[in-house]
Amino acid sequence: MLGDRQQYAQALEVLAPYIATGWWRAARAQAELLEAWGRADEAIALCRPYAEAGDRLVQEFFARLLSRYGQSADAFALLRPGIDDWFLAEGLVDVAEVAGLDEEAAALLEARIAAAVPACDDPDCGRLRLEPFNAFSLLAAVRERQGRIEEAIDLLRRRDSTSVNGRDALADLLARHDRIEELRAYAASDFHGHAVQRLAEVLEERGDVEGAITAYRTFAEESDGMWHVAVPLSELLVRHGRGDEAIGVMRTLTDGPGGAEDWIIHTLCTLYADHGRARDGLAYLDALKARRGGKEDWDFFRIRLHLMAGLGLLNEAVEQARTHPEADTWYAAWSLSDLLATAGRAEEALAALERHPACNTSLRAERLIDLGRIEEAVQVLQQRPRPAPADDPWAGTHSTEPPF
């Protein structure tokens, strides 16, 4: 906060005792403050001993710092020995652009691809044991910025992992270069739905909302397609004021085979709540509960509590939570405490958590702070965590109690 206010000297004073322990995270924070203060040389000098110790996270940060201040060749040399590590390789490809060393980076990645071996003993195995695992994507990034688009596309078609964190690199590349028909064809062949999501994003950006909706709905007609695109389709509809249609999309999914999963129901009920239809959400939960013989697991019941709270039915929600079969569990205590705090019943909110003193310590501290009991909050936060069991607790049976 002090750094955001450009009160750099005071910010460094706050960090000083942590720096004295040799803690890298504090040193990184100090380096970031020094850089923002215009004292990059001091930031580099501070980080250098940590980087020389060999930690990969430090080396990646230090290399990017060097690259920003005219030492990109040194940054490249620092990361080069770690080319088989996906994280360091990613940093190396980025600093290579600044250093003008794209061909050197490409040669390193090509050598790693050439050294890849089959991932299994089966002669028909098409997968590779590749280090770094993202070598194809990184080499494609180099070729793309060199203008060698066809090579980049070919590389991305050869990778094992098509998507990372919900993004498909090939779909993104095709979109960047306005190759929409190729993107459309690729989207039709992609099982995950990430390519069709990128297609829909492009169409929406161009003002073709109906085209984006059609792309999603066409994909949804494929086997299990709705599972992959229901959420982004509903989000698209909401962005364009079509909330009832978004709810209809999620209802189609929830009413289908296996659709009554907690995350799906949570998305549906959030849509109900956001569009002033919380009571419809409660009616849906009632029907689901009836289909399950009157039983409602906590994962679904806590959704009910959220809807009731949104309707101002806090006291009723508290009473239902206290009588639920799972009311005595630590995870139920968390939800009950939130309800009581929202209702202004701070002492009861704390008491609900204190029934499980080994759990929910951060929330207990918050409740104590709300009550002005700061010293007690500090004591709670200073409690040692429960030690891990010395032996493997696996006894050959499954538990039905969360966490699973």
C-alpha positions as CSV (number, residue, x, y, z in Angstrom):
1,M,0.0,0.0,0.0
2,L,2.8,2.4,0.8
3,G,4.4,1.5,-2.5
4,D,1.2,2.3,-4.3
5,R,1.3,5.7,-2.7
6,Q,5.0,6.1,-3.8
7,Q,6.1,6.2,-0.1
8,Y,9.0,3.9,-1.0
9,A,11.2,4.7,2.0
10,Q,8.5,3.8,4.5
11,A,7.6,0.7,2.5
12,L,11.2,-0.5,2.7
13,E,11.2,0.1,6.5
14,V,8.2,-2.3,6.8
15,L,10.1,-5.0,4.8
16,A,13.4,-4.6,6.6
17,P,12.9,-7.2,9.4
18,Y,11.7,-9.7,6.9
19,I,14.6,-9.1,4.6
20,A,16.9,-9.7,7.6
21,T,15.7,-13.3,7.7
22,G,16.9,-14.0,4.2
23,W,13.3,-14.7,3.0
24,W,13.2,-14.5,-0.8
25,R,9.6,-13.4,-1.0
26,A,10.5,-10.3,1.1
27,A,13.6,-9.7,-1.1
28,R,11.4,-9.9,-4.2
29,A,9.0,-7.4,-2.7
30,Q,11.9,-5.1,-1.9
31,A,13.3,-5.4,-5.5
32,E,9.9,-4.6,-6.9
33,L,9.7,-1.4,-4.7
34,L,13.2,-0.4,-5.7
35,E,12.4,-0.9,-9.4
36,A,9.2,1.2,-9.1
37,W,11.4,3.9,-7.3
38,G,13.7,4.0,-10.3
39,R,16.5,2.2,-8.5
40,A,16.8,-0.8,-10.8
41,D,20.5,-1.3,-10.2
42,E,19.9,-1.7,-6.5
43,A,17.1,-4.2,-7.2
44,I,19.4,-6.2,-9.5
45,A,22.2,-6.2,-6.9
46,L,19.8,-7.3,-4.2
47,C,18.5,-10.3,-6.2
48,R,21.7,-11.5,-7.7
49,P,22.9,-13.6,-4.6
50,Y,19.5,-15.3,-4.4
51,A,19.6,-16.2,-8.2
52,E,23.1,-17.6,-7.8
53,A,21.8,-20.0,-5.2
54,G,19.9,-21.7,-8.0
55,D,16.2,-21.5,-7.1
56,R,14.2,-21.7,-10.3
57,L,11.6,-19.2,-9.2
58,V,14.3,-16.7,-8.3
59,Q,16.2,-17.2,-11.5
60,E,13.1,-16.6,-13.6
61,F,12.3,-13.4,-11.8
62,F,15.9,-12.2,-11.9
63,A,16.2,-13.0,-15.6
64,R,13.1,-10.9,-16.4
65,L,14.5,-8.1,-14.3
66,L,17.8,-8.1,-16.1
67,S,16.0,-8.2,-19.5
68,R,14.0,-5.1,-18.6
69,Y,17.2,-3.1,-18.0
70,G,19.4,-3.8,-21.0
71,Q,20.9,-7.1,-19.8
72,S,18.8,-9.5,-21.8
73,A,21.8,-11.5,-23.2
74,D,22.8,-12.2,-19.6
75,A,19.3,-13.1,-18.8
76,F,19.3,-15.6,-21.7
77,A,22.6,-17.1,-20.5
78,L,21.2,-17.5,-17.0
79,L,18.1,-19.4,-18.1
80,R,19.7,-21.4,-20.9
81,P,20.9,-24.3,-18.7
82,G,17.3,-24.8,-17.5
83,I,15.8,-25.4,-20.9
84,D,14.4,-28.7,-19.8
85,D,12.3,-27.0,-17.2
86,W,9.0,-25.7,-18.6
87,F,8.9,-22.6,-16.3
88,L,12.5,-21.5,-17.1
89,A,12.0,-22.3,-20.8
90,E,9.0,-20.0,-20.9
91,G,11.1,-17.2,-19.4
92,L,14.0,-17.9,-21.8
93,V,11.7,-17.6,-24.9
94,D,10.4,-14.2,-23.6
95,V,13.9,-12.8,-22.9
96,A,15.1,-14.2,-26.2
97,E,12.8,-11.8,-28.1
98,V,14.3,-8.8,-26.3
99,A,17.9,-10.1,-26.7
100,G,17.5,-10.8,-30.4
101,L,18.2,-14.5,-29.8
102,D,15.1,-16.1,-31.2
103,E,17.1,-18.5,-33.4
104,E,19.3,-19.6,-30.5
105,A,16.1,-20.2,-28.4
106,A,14.6,-22.1,-31.4
107,A,17.6,-24.3,-31.7
108,L,17.5,-25.2,-28.0
109,L,13.8,-26.2,-28.3
110,E,14.3,-28.1,-31.5
111,A,17.0,-30.1,-29.8
112,R,14.7,-30.9,-26.9
113,I,12.0,-32.0,-29.3
114,A,14.4,-34.2,-31.2
115,A,15.5,-35.8,-27.9
116,A,11.9,-36.7,-26.9
117,V,11.2,-40.4,-26.4
118,P,7.9,-42.4,-26.5
119,A,5.9,-42.0,-23.3
120,C,5.3,-45.7,-23.0
121,D,6.6,-49.1,-24.2
122,D,3.7,-49.7,-26.6
123,P,5.0,-49.3,-30.2
124,D,1.8,-47.7,-31.2
125,C,2.0,-45.0,-28.5
126,G,1.8,-41.7,-30.1
127,R,2.6,-39.6,-27.0
128,L,6.1,-38.3,-26.2
129,R,8.0,-37.8,-23.0
130,L,9.1,-34.3,-23.7
131,E,11.1,-32.0,-21.4
132,P,10.0,-29.3,-21.3
133,F,6.5,-30.4,-21.9
134,N,5.6,-27.1,-23.6
135,A,8.5,-27.2,-26.1
136,F,6.1,-27.3,-29.1
137,S,4.1,-24.3,-27.9
138,L,7.2,-22.3,-27.0
139,L,8.8,-23.0,-30.4
140,A,5.5,-22.1,-32.1
141,A,5.6,-18.8,-30.2
142,V,9.1,-18.1,-31.6
143,R,8.1,-19.0,-35.1
144,E,4.9,-16.9,-34.9
145,R,6.8,-13.7,-34.0
146,Q,9.3,-14.4,-36.8
147,G,6.3,-14.4,-39.2
148,R,6.6,-18.1,-39.9
149,I,2.9,-18.8,-39.2
150,E,2.5,-22.1,-41.1
151,E,5.4,-23.6,-39.1
152,A,3.8,-22.4,-35.9
153,I,0.5,-24.0,-36.8
154,D,2.2,-27.3,-37.7
155,L,4.0,-27.3,-34.3
156,L,0.9,-26.7,-32.4
157,R,-0.9,-29.5,-34.2
158,R,1.9,-31.9,-33.0
159,R,1.7,-31.2,-29.3
160,D,0.2,-33.7,-26.9
161,S,-1.7,-31.2,-24.6
162,T,-4.1,-29.2,-26.7
163,S,-5.2,-26.8,-23.9
164,V,-3.7,-25.3,-20.8
165,N,-5.8,-23.6,-18.2
166,G,-8.8,-23.6,-20.5
167,R,-7.0,-21.9,-23.4
168,D,-6.1,-23.6,-26.7
169,A,-2.9,-22.1,-28.1
170,L,-3.7,-23.2,-31.7
171,A,-7.2,-21.6,-31.5
172,D,-5.7,-18.4,-30.1
173,L,-3.1,-18.3,-33.0
174,L,-5.7,-18.8,-35.7
175,A,-7.8,-16.0,-34.1
176,R,-4.9,-13.6,-33.9
177,H,-4.2,-14.1,-37.6
178,D,-7.9,-13.8,-38.7
179,R,-8.0,-17.4,-40.0
180,I,-11.6,-17.8,-39.0
181,E,-12.6,-20.6,-41.3
182,E,-9.6,-22.6,-40.1
183,L,-10.6,-21.8,-36.6
184,R,-14.2,-22.9,-37.3
185,A,-13.0,-26.2,-38.7
186,Y,-10.7,-26.8,-35.8
187,A,-13.5,-26.0,-33.3
188,A,-15.6,-28.7,-34.9
189,S,-12.9,-31.3,-34.2
190,D,-11.9,-30.1,-30.6
191,F,-13.4,-32.3,-27.9
192,H,-12.7,-29.9,-25.0
193,G,-14.8,-26.9,-26.4
194,H,-11.9,-24.5,-25.9
195,A,-11.6,-23.8,-29.6
196,V,-15.3,-23.1,-30.1
197,Q,-15.1,-20.8,-27.1
198,R,-12.3,-18.8,-28.9
199,L,-14.4,-18.8,-32.1
200,A,-17.4,-17.5,-30.2
201,E,-15.2,-14.8,-28.5
202,V,-14.0,-13.6,-31.9
203,L,-17.5,-13.5,-33.4
204,E,-18.8,-11.6,-30.3
205,E,-15.9,-9.1,-30.6
206,R,-17.0,-8.5,-34.2
207,G,-20.6,-7.8,-33.2
208,D,-21.9,-11.2,-34.5
209,V,-23.6,-12.3,-31.2
210,E,-26.0,-14.6,-33.0
211,G,-23.1,-16.3,-34.8
212,A,-21.3,-16.8,-31.4
213,I,-24.5,-18.3,-29.9
214,T,-25.0,-20.5,-32.9
215,A,-21.4,-21.8,-32.7
216,Y,-21.9,-22.8,-29.1
217,R,-25.3,-24.4,-29.7
218,T,-24.0,-26.4,-32.7
219,F,-21.1,-27.7,-30.5
220,A,-23.6,-28.5,-27.8
221,E,-25.5,-30.9,-30.1
222,E,-22.5,-33.2,-30.1
223,S,-22.1,-36.0,-27.6
224,D,-21.4,-34.3,-24.2
225,G,-21.0,-31.0,-26.0
226,M,-23.3,-29.1,-23.6
227,W,-21.1,-30.1,-20.7
228,H,-18.2,-28.2,-22.2
229,V,-19.9,-25.0,-23.4
230,A,-23.0,-24.5,-21.1
231,V,-21.2,-22.0,-18.8
232,P,-19.5,-19.8,-21.4
233,L,-22.7,-19.9,-23.5
234,S,-24.8,-18.8,-20.5
235,E,-22.2,-16.0,-19.7
236,L,-22.5,-14.8,-23.3
237,L,-26.3,-14.6,-23.1
238,V,-26.1,-12.8,-19.8
239,R,-23.7,-10.2,-21.3
240,H,-26.3,-9.4,-23.9
241,G,-29.3,-9.1,-21.6
242,R,-30.7,-12.6,-22.2
243,G,-30.7,-13.9,-18.7
244,D,-33.8,-16.1,-19.1
245,E,-32.1,-17.9,-22.0
246,A,-29.0,-18.4,-20.0
247,I,-31.0,-20.0,-17.2
248,G,-32.6,-22.2,-19.9
249,V,-29.2,-23.4,-21.0
250,M,-28.2,-24.4,-17.5
251,R,-31.6,-26.0,-16.9
252,T,-31.0,-28.1,-20.1
253,L,-27.7,-29.3,-18.6
254,T,-29.0,-29.9,-15.1
255,D,-32.0,-31.8,-16.2
256,G,-29.9,-34.1,-18.4
257,P,-28.2,-37.4,-17.4
258,G,-25.8,-36.8,-14.6
259,G,-26.5,-33.0,-14.6
260,A,-27.3,-32.5,-11.0
261,E,-23.7,-31.9,-9.8
262,D,-23.0,-29.2,-7.2
263,W,-21.0,-26.9,-9.5
264,I,-23.7,-27.0,-12.2
265,I,-26.5,-26.4,-9.7
266,H,-24.5,-23.6,-8.1
267,T,-24.1,-21.9,-11.5
268,L,-27.9,-22.3,-12.2
269,C,-28.9,-20.9,-8.8
270,T,-26.5,-18.0,-9.1
271,L,-28.2,-17.1,-12.3
272,Y,-31.6,-17.3,-10.7
273,A,-30.4,-15.0,-7.8
274,D,-28.7,-12.5,-10.1
275,H,-31.9,-12.1,-12.2
276,G,-34.3,-11.7,-9.3
277,R,-35.5,-15.2,-9.4
278,A,-34.2,-16.6,-6.2
279,R,-37.5,-18.2,-5.3
280,D,-37.3,-20.1,-8.6
281,G,-33.9,-21.3,-7.5
282,L,-35.4,-22.6,-4.2
283,A,-38.2,-24.3,-6.1
284,Y,-35.6,-26.1,-8.2
285,L,-33.7,-27.2,-5.1
286,D,-37.0,-28.4,-3.6
287,A,-37.7,-30.5,-6.7
288,L,-34.2,-31.9,-6.7
289,K,-34.5,-32.8,-3.0
290,A,-37.8,-34.6,-3.7
291,R,-36.2,-36.6,-6.5
292,R,-33.6,-37.7,-4.0
293,G,-36.0,-39.0,-1.4
294,G,-36.0,-35.9,0.7
295,K,-32.2,-35.9,1.2
296,E,-30.1,-32.8,0.5
297,D,-26.3,-33.0,1.0
298,W,-24.5,-30.0,2.3
299,D,-23.0,-29.1,-1.0
300,F,-26.6,-28.4,-2.3
301,F,-27.9,-27.2,1.0
302,R,-25.4,-24.3,1.2
303,I,-26.7,-23.2,-2.2
304,R,-30.1,-23.0,-0.6
305,L,-28.7,-20.9,2.3
306,H,-27.3,-18.4,-0.2
307,L,-30.6,-18.0,-1.9
308,M,-32.5,-17.6,1.3
309,A,-30.0,-15.0,2.5
310,G,-30.5,-13.1,-0.7
311,L,-34.2,-13.0,0.0
312,G,-33.7,-11.7,3.5
313,L,-34.7,-15.0,5.1
314,L,-31.6,-15.0,7.4
315,N,-33.2,-16.2,10.6
316,E,-35.0,-19.0,8.7
317,A,-31.8,-20.0,7.0
318,V,-30.0,-20.1,10.4
319,E,-32.6,-22.4,11.9
320,Q,-32.5,-24.7,8.9
321,A,-28.7,-24.9,9.0
322,R,-28.8,-25.8,12.7
323,T,-31.2,-28.7,12.0
324,H,-29.4,-30.1,9.0
325,P,-28.0,-33.7,9.4
326,E,-24.5,-32.3,8.8
327,A,-24.9,-29.3,11.1
328,D,-22.2,-30.6,13.5
329,T,-19.4,-30.7,10.9
330,W,-16.6,-28.1,10.6
331,Y,-17.7,-27.1,7.1
332,A,-21.3,-26.5,8.1
333,A,-19.9,-24.3,10.9
334,W,-18.3,-22.0,8.3
335,S,-21.6,-21.5,6.5
336,L,-23.6,-21.0,9.7
337,S,-21.1,-18.5,10.9
338,D,-21.4,-16.5,7.7
339,L,-25.2,-16.4,8.0
340,L,-25.1,-15.3,11.7
341,A,-22.5,-12.6,10.9
342,T,-24.7,-11.3,8.0
343,A,-27.6,-11.2,10.4
344,G,-25.6,-9.1,12.8
345,R,-25.3,-11.9,15.4
346,A,-21.5,-11.7,15.8
347,E,-21.2,-13.5,19.1
348,E,-23.2,-16.5,17.8
349,A,-21.1,-16.4,14.6
350,L,-18.0,-16.8,16.6
351,A,-19.5,-19.5,18.9
352,A,-20.4,-21.6,15.9
353,L,-16.8,-21.7,14.8
354,E,-15.4,-22.4,18.3
355,R,-17.2,-25.7,18.4
356,H,-14.4,-26.9,16.0
357,P,-11.3,-25.1,17.4
358,A,-8.8,-27.0,15.2
359,C,-10.6,-25.8,12.0
360,N,-11.6,-22.5,10.4
361,T,-8.9,-20.5,12.2
362,S,-8.7,-17.7,9.8
363,L,-12.4,-17.1,9.9
364,R,-12.4,-17.3,13.7
365,A,-9.7,-14.6,13.7
366,E,-11.9,-12.4,11.5
367,R,-14.9,-12.9,13.8
368,L,-12.7,-11.9,16.8
369,I,-11.5,-8.8,15.0
370,D,-15.1,-7.9,14.2
371,L,-15.8,-8.1,18.0
372,G,-12.7,-6.0,18.8
373,R,-10.9,-8.9,20.4
374,I,-7.6,-8.3,18.6
375,E,-5.2,-10.1,21.0
376,E,-7.3,-13.2,20.9
377,A,-7.4,-13.1,17.1
378,V,-3.6,-13.0,17.1
379,Q,-3.4,-16.0,19.4
380,V,-5.7,-18.0,17.1
381,L,-3.6,-17.1,14.1
382,Q,-0.4,-18.1,15.9
383,Q,-1.7,-21.6,16.7
384,R,0.4,-24.3,15.2
385,P,-1.3,-26.4,12.5
386,R,-2.2,-29.9,13.4
387,P,0.7,-32.2,12.7
388,A,0.4,-34.6,9.8
389,P,-0.1,-38.2,10.8
390,A,3.1,-40.1,11.1
391,D,1.8,-43.1,9.1
392,D,-0.3,-43.3,6.0
393,P,-3.9,-43.3,7.3
394,W,-5.2,-45.3,4.3
395,A,-7.1,-48.3,5.8
396,G,-8.6,-49.7,2.6
397,T,-12.0,-48.2,3.0
398,H,-13.6,-45.0,1.6
399,S,-15.0,-42.2,3.7
400,T,-18.2,-40.5,2.8
401,E,-17.2,-37.4,4.9
402,P,-15.7,-34.4,3.1
403,P,-13.0,-33.6,2.2
404,F,-13.0,-36.5,-0.2
